[in-house]
Structure formats: structure tokens, C-alpha cells
């Protein structure tokens, strides 16, 4: 405990120095203020499928909100998602009806909890699991932090909206841990791991392990580990990547649900049952209980990669499952990443089954009985085609605004006229904290714009917007200076190699408005110096580098309000 306390103090001191240095370094840099942000979605799937009064859309969280986990306390449901190197980490939402969701913050909101300063965009936080323990009235969030030497870890709280504890590092390897609290008060952890040394039979061969968990010490019990699933449902078929386990108790039996097949086209969810929490676990004969892998690739309104699920009992006794899936565009691109979907679950038989989880998924679901759809109203998160406007003048920015690899507070200043994004001496390609505020891309067809008050003083300064898939795949659209002239520039970075698409000398007034318009797989970058008439720069460009199938990794694309004092884009 003493060592952890000293580490926390050192980390806070160190990050304070870094933040102060960053602010000092920008004292001679031009100020830039972003205001009047607008994001608008216009996807065909929603235009073609308008909601009736008793319907709601799935996904319930659009854009990069993968690996959902869910729990409940009384009438309140809480849901968390993977966040990788985004900061703060692990967004957390609450609902009373599984339809209308409000974000209440992030679980990991301090540098002492989240060590992602040098991580790639797809490192950091993987597959969080949230569970409420009624025996000590405490919420637990357990996850794997692929950064900072942390590995598997747990934090806890009495109130998810009021902050979480410091990190407790857990003494086991592997990924995707989940915690389970039994009726007798005992606790267990299940997780993915490699098979014992010398027993791996094929690429992708993994096992599910279980440990006893000491609730007083918040640590696994040494020597209590055992393998409860080897390979998957049928080892003879060489199943790959058994992972994302969750343990449940229902009508006296224990159920282990896992993802199988890898988070791609073969992704699925499978279920096992046992009489004891330690097994032996018997797979259902009708596995998988959720997948989209069996259907024609060119099917209409395609949903794919479904899996990595978690179950919860709904307010009317109906069970539901949340899970990740994707909605590729007409070229098969996955630009807005893995999203959070929901389906009702039929548990009338021995094993649970996702209703309509084994047929091509539809965009609409029937509302739970007695629920009114308020998405996008009264503080509830929007879905479908929606418009989000933000003047960026509030002292406390909306929770949806995030940073990369470090706190946004290290580089932003709230003002009455907008938010200042104070440039760091890193640019968009750095494996380090960068000065960019990000909003998730949530539609295939979209329009986003923001006004910038800015005049760069040198060629090393740039501010504007970015469409960011990772540090090695992104677009930057901004304004910089060359000699005594101002230039608007558009740069494409693919596999870490950057290319200037276009540049244009402009007469800069007080402000400039940047706009990006996405249509299917093409993006147009436009600008206006009068706030009304827009001019395109560089023509439509391909959105290919914003897609997971091109860029790799596990995230969706982000829209950034970006500035830097280390610009390397040279106008023609």
C-alpha cells in the first residue's frame, strides 16, 4: 500500500510538472479558440427505417463504444466500454429502462489510474467488466490495461457517478477479466489466458481460467487458478480466441458466456453451464447463441462481427444482452468502429439465446413495456440520425469530449467565447499526449463543422480539424503560415507516411470555419472565411484510412479540434 501511495504521489507530481511545462511552452504561441461545433448524421438506414412510437434503435451507442459490460443496482443500470488510449478512460452510462442512457462520466479519470502516455491508440484499456456486489454495496470495474506495466487491475466505488478508487493491480496474466459474486458472498474472477506452456495446439488456441477472489485484500487467491474452458466449445474444431468471459447464476445453475472466433467476421457468443461456479462447464448444443457470420456478405443493412456480450435482467423480468458489432459501409469499411448493440434474450429454456441474434439483425427493436423513447432529449444520449451542437463555452465540457493519452485539462482553457486548445510540442503522429479534443464519428454520412479564431505566427504552428483513426492513419485539415502568408492545408497520413493533398494561400480574417462532409466512403474538406460560403480543398478524398480493415487496431474514427506547435506540413 505504501509503495502504491508513493507511486501515486510521484505520478501526480510528475504530471503536474508536465502540465505546467506544456502551458509555459505555449506562452509565445498564437492563441486559438474553437467555438460553435456542429455534428450531424444523415445515414440512409435511419431515413429508411423511421421509428414508430413503440420502437427504438440498436445500436444504443453509436460510434466507438466497443466491448460493453452491464450491471444493475435496484432500478439503475450501468454500462461501460473499452477506451484504449483515450483519456479519460472507460465511459460509463446509466439507464433505468435500457433504452434511454445518460453518460455520468468516466471510470478512469486521473493520470494515477491511467498510464497511456506512450501507448498506441489501440493500447490502454481493453474489455472492462462492471459488476455490483450487493453484499458490500460496492461497484467493481475490472479490466486489462495494456500500458504502463499495469496489466489486469480493479477499481471500485459506492457511487459510479462520484469517482472511483485508485488502481489495484491483480496478480495474474492474460486479458479480459470479469468478476462474479455468488449468493454465498464468495467472489471469483474469470479471464482469457494462454494455454499452459507446451500445450498450445494451434494459432489462436486460448483458455478461460478462474480464480478465487479475496474481497478483503482485493486480490486473487494464490494457487486457486484452474482452467474451466480449453480452446472453446469443441477443441477438436480448433476454435480461436475464446475470450470476454462472464459468469452468471440463474435458477441454481452457473452459466459461463464467452466470445469465440475473434473480433472479426467469425465473431460469436457461446454459452456453457455447470452445477458449481468452478465447473465442469458443459457447452450448449445449440452454440453459438449470437453471431452474424453465416449470412451473405452483400446483405442489406448489414450488421457484422457480433459478439463480446454481457447479460442483465431488464426492469420487467425480460433478459437482455449488450454486445459489440459493426455496420460496414458499401465498400466494407468500418469507419465508425465497433458499437454497442442490444437484443432481448430468451431464457425460457436451459440456456439463454439472443432473440433474432442468429438471423440478419434489424435496426429497430420493440420498446420494453411502459418505456418512452427519450433518446436525444432531457440529457439522454442521442441515436439514429441526430444533430449535436456545442458552443464550447461551458466551463465543464460535455463528457463526450475526450483527449488522447493524457487529460484534456492539460491543454485546454475554457472561455466565454469558446475553448482554447493550447498547442503542445507534439503533433498528430506522436506516441505521446497531443493537443486535440476529440468527438467520436458516429455515422457513415455526416457533416461536422467548427469555427476557429486563430492566426498562426510561424510555419511550426497549425490549428484546425483532424479525422483520426490512429497516430499512423489520419487526415489533418488546418491553417498554418509560410513566410508572411497564411495557407490552408490538407494532409493524409497512411501507415505513418504523410502526403500533402492540397494547399491554398488565403486571406485570413478574424475567424475561419472548417467543415468535413462524409458521404459513403468519401470525405470532402471545406472551409469558409465568411461563415456562409464554403470552398472545397483537395476534392473528395477516400475514407479508407479511417477504417479498421485498413488501419488495423480496435478503435473507430474520431473528429478532433487540433492544434500543434510542431507542425510538419509544408504548403506548396
C-alpha positions in Angstrom: 0.0 0.0 0.0 2.8 2.4 0.9 4.5 1.7 -2.5 1.3 2.4 -4.4 0.8 5.6 -2.4 4.3 6.8 -3.2 3.8 5.9 -6.9 0.5 7.9 -6.9 2.2 10.9 -5.3 5.1 10.8 -7.7 2.8 10.4 -10.7 0.7 13.4 -9.7 3.8 15.5 -9.1 5.3 14.4 -12.4 2.1 15.1 -14.4 1.8 18.5 -12.7 5.3 19.4 -13.9 4.5 18.2 -17.4 1.3 20.2 -17.5 3.0 23.3 -16.2 5.8 22.9 -18.8 3.3 22.5 -21.6 1.5 25.7 -20.6 4.7 27.6 -20.3 5.8 26.4 -23.7 2.8 28.0 -25.4 3.1 31.4 -23.8 4.6 32.8 -27.0 2.3 30.8 -29.3 -0.8 32.2 -31.0 -4.0 31.6 -29.1 -6.7 29.5 -30.9 -10.3 29.4 -29.8 -12.8 26.9 -31.2 -16.5 27.6 -30.9 -19.9 26.6 -32.5 -19.2 22.9 -33.1 -21.8 21.1 -35.0 -22.1 17.4 -35.8 -25.0 16.0 -37.9 -25.7 12.4 -39.1 -27.7 11.5 -42.1 -27.4 7.7 -42.6 -29.7 6.0 -45.1 -30.5 3.2 -42.7 -32.3 5.6 -40.3 -34.0 7.5 -43.1 -35.4 4.2 -44.5 -36.4 3.0 -41.0 -38.2 5.7 -39.1 -39.2 4.8 -35.6 -42.8 4.1 -34.5 -43.9 5.1 -31.0 -43.1 1.7 -29.6 -39.6 1.2 -31.2 -36.0 2.2 -30.5 -32.8 1.8 -32.4 -29.9 -0.6 -31.9 -27.0 0.2 -31.6 -27.9 2.1 -28.5 -24.4 3.7 -28.5 -23.2 4.6 -32.0 -19.5 5.0 -32.8 -16.5 3.7 -30.9 -18.1 2.2 -27.9 -17.0 -1.4 -28.0 -16.8 -4.3 -25.5 -19.9 -3.3 -23.5 -20.4 -4.6 -19.9 -23.5 -4.0 -17.9 -24.7 -4.3 -14.3 -27.7 -3.1 -12.2 -28.4 -1.9 -8.7 -32.0 -1.6 -7.8 -33.7 0.2 -10.7 -30.4 1.6 -12.1 -28.4 0.1 -14.9 -24.8 0.9 -15.6 -22.8 0.2 -18.8 -19.1 0.7 -19.6 -17.0 0.4 -22.7 -13.4 -0.1 -23.8 -11.5 3.1 -24.3 -7.9 2.0 -25.2 -5.6 5.1 -25.1 -8.4 7.7 -24.9 -8.4 9.9 -21.9 -10.3 9.9 -19.6 -10.9 6.1 -19.8 -13.9 3.8 -19.6 -17.0 5.9 -20.4 -19.9 5.0 -18.0 -23.6 5.3 -18.8 -26.7 4.9 -16.7 -30.3 4.0 -17.5 -33.5 2.9 -15.8 -35.0 1.2 -18.9 -32.1 0.0 -21.2 -33.3 2.4 -23.9 -32.5 5.9 -22.6 -28.9 6.4 -21.5 -27.1 9.2 -19.8 -23.3 9.4 -19.5 -22.3 10.1 -15.9 -18.6 10.3 -16.5 -15.6 8.0 -16.9 -14.3 5.4 -14.5 -10.6 6.2 -15.0 -10.3 10.0 -15.0 -6.9 10.6 -13.3 -3.3 10.1 -14.5 -2.7 7.9 -11.4 -5.3 5.4 -12.8 -4.5 5.5 -16.5 -0.9 5.2 -17.8 -1.3 5.6 -21.5 1.2 8.4 -22.2 3.3 6.4 -24.6 0.7 3.9 -25.9 -0.6 3.4 -29.4 -4.2 4.3 -30.0 -5.3 0.6 -29.6 -3.3 0.0 -26.4 -4.6 1.1 -23.0 -7.9 -0.2 -21.7 -9.3 -3.5 -23.0 -12.7 -5.0 -22.3 -13.8 -3.6 -18.9 -16.3 -5.5 -16.8 -18.6 -3.7 -14.3 -20.4 -5.6 -11.6 -22.4 -4.6 -8.5 -21.8 -6.6 -5.3 -25.0 -6.3 -3.2 -23.2 -7.9 -0.1 -21.0 -4.9 0.4 -22.9 -2.3 -1.7 -19.9 -1.7 -3.9 -19.4 -1.5 -7.7 -16.3 -3.1 -9.2 -14.7 -2.3 -12.6 -12.1 -4.9 -13.6 -10.1 -4.6 -16.8 -6.8 -5.1 -18.6 -4.6 -2.0 -19.0 -2.1 -2.7 -21.8 0.1 0.1 -20.9 2.3 1.4 -18.0 3.2 -2.0 -16.7 -0.2 -2.4 -15.0 -1.9 -5.4 -16.7 -5.0 -6.7 -15.0 -6.5 -4.3 -12.5 -9.6 -3.4 -10.5 -11.1 -0.2 -9.1 -14.3 0.2 -7.1 -16.8 2.8 -5.8 -20.0 3.1 -3.8 -21.4 5.5 -6.4 -20.3 5.2 -10.1 -21.0 8.9 -10.7 -18.8 10.2 -7.9 -15.4 8.8 -8.7 -13.5 5.5 -8.4 -10.7 4.3 -6.3 -7.0 4.1 -7.2 -5.9 1.1 -9.2 -5.3 -2.3 -7.5 -3.0 -4.4 -9.7 -4.1 -8.0 -9.9 -1.6 -10.9 -9.8 -2.4 -12.9 -12.9 -1.6 -12.8 -16.7 -4.0 -12.9 -19.7 -6.7 -10.4 -20.6 -10.5 -9.8 -20.4 -11.0 -10.4 -16.6 -14.6 -10.4 -15.2 -15.7 -10.7 -11.6 -18.6 -12.7 -10.2 -20.3 -12.5 -6.8 -22.0 -15.7 -5.7 -25.1 -16.0 -3.4 -22.9 -17.1 -0.5 -20.8 -13.9 -0.7 -17.8 -15.5 -2.3 -16.2 -13.9 -5.4 -14.4 -15.3 -8.4 -12.6 -13.9 -11.4 -12.7 -15.5 -14.9 -10.4 -14.4 -17.8 -8.7 -15.3 -21.0 -5.2 -16.7 -20.9 -2.7 -18.7 -23.0 -2.8 -22.5 -22.5 -0.1 -24.0 -20.2 3.4 -23.8 -21.7 4.0 -26.6 -24.3 0.2 -27.4 -24.7 -0.8 -24.8 -27.3 -2.2 -26.8 -30.3 -2.8 -24.1 -32.9 -2.7 -20.3 -33.5 -5.5 -18.7 -31.5 -5.7 -21.5 -29.0 -6.7 -19.9 -25.7 -8.2 -21.0 -22.4 -10.6 -19.5 -19.8 -9.2 -19.5 -16.3 -10.9 -19.0 -12.9 -9.5 -17.7 -9.6 -11.0 -17.3 -6.1 -11.1 -13.6 -5.2 -10.3 -12.3 -1.7 -12.7 -9.4 -1.2 -10.8 -8.1 1.9 -7.5 -7.9 0.1 -8.9 -7.2 -3.4 -6.6 -9.8 -4.8 -6.8 -13.3 -6.4 -6.0 -16.2 -4.0 -2.6 -17.5 -5.0 -2.8 -21.1 -6.3 -6.5 -21.1 -6.8 -6.4 -20.8 -10.5 -7.9 -23.5 -12.7 -8.7 -23.9 -16.4 -12.5 -24.1 -16.9 -12.6 -24.0 -20.7 -9.9 -25.2 -23.0 -9.9 -23.8 -26.5 -13.7 -23.2 -26.8 -16.9 -25.1 -27.4 -15.2 -28.0 -29.2 -11.4 -28.2 -29.1 -11.3 -30.7 -32.0 -12.6 -28.0 -34.3 -9.7 -25.7 -33.2 -11.8 -22.7 -32.1 -9.9 -19.5 -31.8 -9.8 -16.6 -29.3 -12.1 -17.8 -26.5 -12.3 -14.5 -24.5 -14.5 -11.9 -22.9 -15.9 -14.4 -20.3 -18.8 -13.5 -17.9 -20.2 -15.8 -15.2 -23.9 -15.8 -14.1 -26.1 -17.8 -11.7 -29.6 -18.5 -12.8 -32.2 -20.9 -11.2 -29.4 -22.6 -9.3 -27.1 -23.2 -12.2 -23.9 -21.4 -13.2 -23.5 -20.1 -16.8 -20.3 -19.1 -18.4 -20.7 -16.9 -21.5 -17.7 -16.1 -23.8 -16.8 -14.6 -27.1 -15.3 -17.0 -29.6 -13.9 -16.6 -33.1 -12.0 -13.3 -32.8 -13.5 -9.8 -33.1 -14.0 -10.0 -36.9 -16.2 -11.8 -39.4 -16.2 -15.1 -37.4 -17.1 -13.4 -34.1 -19.7 -15.2 -32.0 -21.0 -15.7 -28.4 -21.1 -19.1 -26.8 -22.5 -20.4 -23.5 -21.6 -23.1 -21.0 -23.4 -24.4 -17.9 -22.3 -26.1 -14.6 -23.6 -27.1 -11.2 -20.7 -25.4 -9.5 -19.0 -22.0 -10.2 -15.8 -24.0 -10.7 -17.3 -26.3 -13.3 -17.1 -28.6 -15.1 -18.8 -26.4 -17.7 -20.8 -28.1 -20.4 -21.4 -26.2 -23.7 -24.9 -25.8 -25.1 -25.6 -28.0 -28.1 -27.0 -25.0 -30.0 -23.9 -22.8 -29.7 -23.3 -20.1 -30.9 -26.2 -18.2 -29.2 -25.3 -15.0 -31.1 -23.4 -14.4 -34.4 -23.8 -12.7 -37.8 -21.2 -14.9 -39.6 -23.5 -17.2 -41.6 -25.1 -14.7 -44.0 -24.4 -13.3 -47.5 -21.7 -10.6 -47.5 -23.8 -8.3 -49.6 -26.9 -8.4 -47.4 -28.9 -5.2 -47.0 -28.4 -3.0 -43.9 -25.5 -5.3 -42.8 -24.5 -5.8 -39.2 -21.4 -7.9 -38.6 -18.8 -9.0 -36.1 -21.4 -9.5 -33.4 -20.1 -10.9 -30.1 -18.4 -10.0 -26.8 -21.7 -9.8 -24.9 -22.9 -9.3 -21.3 -26.4 -10.2 -19.9 -28.7 -8.4 -17.5 -32.3 -8.8 -16.3 -34.5 -6.0 -17.5 -37.0 -4.0 -15.5 -39.9 -6.2 -16.5 -38.1 -9.5 -15.9 -37.1 -9.8 -19.6 -33.4 -10.5 -20.0 -31.3 -8.5 -22.4 -27.8 -8.8 -23.8 -25.5 -5.9 -24.8 -22.7 -6.7 -27.3 -20.4 -5.2 -29.9 -21.0 -5.3 -33.6 -20.2 -3.2 -36.7 -22.1 -1.6 -39.6 -19.8 -1.5 -42.6 -20.4 0.9 -45.4 -21.0 -0.2 -49.0 -17.2 -0.7 -49.5 -17.0 -2.8 -46.4 -15.3 -0.1 -44.5 -15.6 0.2 -40.7 -15.1 3.9 -40.2 -17.1 4.4 -37.0 -15.8 1.3 -35.3 -17.4 -1.3 -33.1 -20.6 -0.1 -31.5 -22.9 -1.1 -28.5 -25.9 -3.1 -29.6 -28.7 -4.7 -27.5 -31.1 -7.6 -28.0 -33.7 -9.3 -25.8 -32.7 -12.7 -24.5 -34.9 -15.7 -24.3 -34.1 -17.7 -21.1 -37.2 -19.9 -21.0 -35.1 -23.0 -21.8 -32.0 -24.4 -20.2 -29.6 -22.0 -21.9 -30.1 -18.3 -22.8 -30.5 -17.4 -26.5 -30.4 -13.9 -28.1 -33.7 -13.3 -29.8 -33.0 -12.7 -33.5 -29.3 -13.0 -32.8 -28.9 -15.8 -35.3 -30.6 -14.0 -38.2 -29.6 -10.8 -40.0 -30.1 -8.0 -37.5 -32.6 -5.2 -37.9 -32.0 -1.6 -37.0 -35.2 -1.4 -34.8 -36.4 -3.2 -31.7 -39.7 -3.2 -29.8 -39.6 -0.9 -26.8 -39.8 -2.6 -23.4 -43.3 -2.4 -21.9 -44.1 1.0 -20.4 -40.9 2.8 -21.7 -40.9 6.0 -23.6 -38.2 6.7 -26.1 -36.3 9.9 -24.9 -33.0 9.5 -26.7 -31.5 12.8 -27.6 -33.9 14.6 -25.1 -33.7 15.5 -21.5 -30.0 14.8 -21.3 -30.2 11.3 -22.8 -27.7 10.2 -25.3 -28.9 10.5 -28.9 -29.1 7.8 -31.5 -30.4 7.4 -35.1 -29.8 10.5 -37.2 -29.2 13.4 -34.9 -27.6 16.8 -34.7 -25.3 17.7 -31.8 -24.5 21.4 -31.3 -22.0 22.6 -28.8 -21.0 26.3 -28.4 -17.9 25.0 -26.5 -18.4 27.8 -23.9 -19.4 25.8 -20.9 -16.8 25.7 -18.1 -17.2 21.9 -17.9 -17.2 20.4 -21.4 -19.5 17.6 -22.2 -18.3 14.1 -21.3 -18.2 13.1 -25.0 -15.2 15.3 -25.5 -12.1 13.3 -24.9 -8.3 13.6 -25.3 -5.6 11.1 -26.3 -3.0 9.7 -23.9 -3.5 12.4 -21.3 -6.0 14.7 -19.6 -7.7 17.3 -21.8 -7.3 19.8 -18.9 -3.5 19.8 -19.6 -4.1 21.7 -22.9 -7.5 23.4 -22.9 -8.7 26.6 -21.4 -12.5 27.3 -21.1 -13.6 30.8 -22.0 -16.8 32.6 -22.6 -16.1 32.7 -26.3 -15.1 29.1 -26.8 -12.5 26.6 -25.8 -8.8 27.3 -26.3 -6.8 24.3 -27.5 -3.3 25.3 -26.4 -0.8 23.7 -28.7 1.7 21.1 -27.3 5.1 20.4 -28.8 3.8 17.2 -30.3 1.8 16.7 -33.5 -0.9 14.3 -34.5 1.6 11.5 -35.3 3.2 11.4 -31.9 3.1 8.4 -29.5 2.5 11.0 -26.7 -0.3 13.2 -25.4 -1.4 15.6 -28.2 -3.4 18.8 -28.1 -6.6 17.7 -29.7 -10.2 17.5 -28.3 -12.0 14.5 -29.9 -15.6 13.6 -30.6 -16.4 10.1 -31.9 -17.5 9.7 -35.5 -21.0 8.1 -35.2 -22.4 8.0 -38.8 -21.5 6.8 -42.3 -22.9 10.0 -43.8 -22.1 13.0 -41.7 -21.4 16.7 -41.6 -19.3 18.4 -39.0 -18.0 22.0 -38.7 -16.4 24.3 -36.2 -15.3 28.0 -36.1 -11.7 28.8 -35.3 -10.4 32.2 -34.2 -6.6 31.9 -35.0 -3.7 33.5 -36.8 -0.5 31.4 -36.7 2.8 33.2 -36.2 5.1 30.7 -37.9 5.2 27.6 -40.0 5.6 25.5 -36.9 2.1 26.5 -35.8 -1.1 24.8 -37.1 -4.7 24.6 -35.9 -7.8 23.1 -37.5 -9.6 19.8 -37.5 -8.4 16.2 -37.8 -10.2 12.9 -38.7 -8.2 10.5 -36.7 -8.1 6.7 -36.8 -4.7 6.5 -35.2 -1.3 8.1 -35.0 -0.4 6.5 -38.3 -3.7 6.8 -40.2 -5.4 10.3 -40.2 -6.3 13.4 -42.1 -5.3 16.9 -40.9 -7.1 20.0 -42.3 -5.8 23.3 -40.9 -4.3 26.6 -41.2 -0.6 27.5 -41.0 1.9 30.1 -42.1 4.7 30.2 -44.7 6.8 33.3 -44.9 4.3 36.1 -44.4 1.3 34.3 -45.9 -1.4 32.1 -44.4 -2.2 28.8 -46.0 -5.0 26.2 -45.6 -3.6 22.7 -45.9 -4.9 19.1 -46.2 -2.6 16.2 -45.3 -3.2 12.5 -45.5 -1.2 10.1 -43.3 -1.2 6.4 -44.1 1.0 3.8 -42.4 2.8 6.8 -40.8 3.8 8.3 -44.1 2.3 11.8 -44.8 1.3 13.3 -48.1 0.1 16.9 -48.8 -3.1 16.5 -50.7 -3.6 20.2 -51.3 -2.8 23.7 -50.0 -4.0 27.2 -50.8 -3.0 30.7 -49.9 -5.8 32.6 -48.2 -6.6 36.0 -46.9 -7.5 35.3 -43.3 -10.0 37.4 -41.4 -10.8 37.1 -37.7 -12.2 33.6 -38.0 -12.4 30.6 -40.3 -14.9 27.8 -40.3 -13.8 24.3 -41.0 -16.1 21.6 -42.4 -15.8 17.9 -43.1 -18.6 16.1 -45.1 -18.7 12.4 -45.3 -20.8 10.6 -47.9 -20.4 6.8 -48.0 -16.7 6.2 -48.3 -15.7 9.7 -49.4 -14.9 12.8 -47.4 -14.9 16.5 -48.5 -12.9 19.1 -46.5 -14.3 22.6 -46.9 -13.6 26.0 -45.4 -15.3 29.4 -45.2 -13.8 32.7 -44.3 -17.2 34.4 -44.1 -19.1 31.7 -42.2 -21.6 31.2 -45.1 -19.9 30.3 -48.3 -17.7 27.1 -48.3 -14.9 26.2 -50.6 -13.5 22.7 -51.1 -9.9 21.9 -50.7 -8.4 18.8 -52.4 -11.7 17.4 -53.8 -13.4 14.3 -52.3 -10.8 12.0 -50.6 -11.2 8.4 -49.6 -12.2 7.5 -46.1 -10.3 4.2 -46.4 -7.6 5.1 -43.9 -10.3 5.8 -41.3 -11.4 2.1 -41.4 -10.3 -0.6 -39.1 -9.9 -3.1 -42.0 -7.2 -0.7 -43.5 -5.7 0.8 -40.4 -6.0 -2.2 -38.1 -6.5 -1.8 -34.3 -9.7 -1.8 -32.4 -11.0 1.8 -32.4 -13.4 3.8 -34.5 -12.6 7.2 -36.0 -12.5 10.4 -34.1 -13.2 14.1 -35.1 -10.6 16.3 -33.5 -10.2 20.0 -32.7 -6.5 20.1 -33.1 -3.5 22.4 -32.7 0.2 22.0 -32.6 3.4 23.9 -32.2 5.3 21.2 -34.1 3.6 21.4 -37.4 5.4 19.5 -40.2 3.0 20.2 -43.1 4.7 22.5 -45.6 2.3 24.3 -48.1 3.1 24.3 -51.8 
